[in-house]
Amino acid sequence: QVQLVESGGGLVQAGDSLRLSCAASGRTFSSYVMGWFRQAPGKEREFVAGLRWSGSLGDYADSVQGRFAISRDNAENTVYLQMNSLKPEDTAVYYCAARTRLDTRTRLSNDYDYWGQGTQVTVSA
């Protein structure tokens, strides 16, 4: 069993920055793929960023490329999402997810096995 706990969401203004954290526990993480997704009201959940625990190159949705950065701290079993130059359209509940069966990055939510409870990010204009 894997537990994922997100934190760091909040209310900010357009142009501000936020850093989300996702603390993972319950198993070893050396072969996991971690992902961040988001879901805005009335919309489907969408991929934001992904990272292999054993890699350093992140995969990003076009909408956040160049503004967001995913990283991890293996010693702390934590993955981060640094969000810069936030826009009102970034407003959503952000979810952390873990893929444990395969060590290949994926943008498909169905490929992830465990999910956090989500953290709200609200960006005002």
Stockholm file with secondary structure:
# STOCKHOLM 1.0

chainA/1-125         QVQLVESGGGLVQAGDSLRLSCAASGRTFSSYVMGWFRQAPGKEREFVAGLRWSGSLGDYADSVQGRFAISRDNAENTVYLQMNSLKPEDTAVYYCAARTRLDTRTRLSNDYDYWGQGTQVTVSA
#=GR chainA/1-125 SS CCEEEEECCEEEETTCCEEEEEEEESSCCTTCEEEEEEECTTSCCEEEEEEETTCCCCEECTTTTTTEEEEEEGGGTEEEEEECSCCGGGCEEEEEEEECSCCSCCCCGGGCCEECCCEEEEEEC
#=GC SS_cons         CCEEEEECCEEEETTCCEEEEEEEESSCCTTCEEEEEEECTTSCCEEEEEEETTCCCCEECTTTTTTEEEEEEGGGTEEEEEECSCCGGGCEEEEEEEECSCCSCCCCGGGCCEECCCEEEEEEC
//
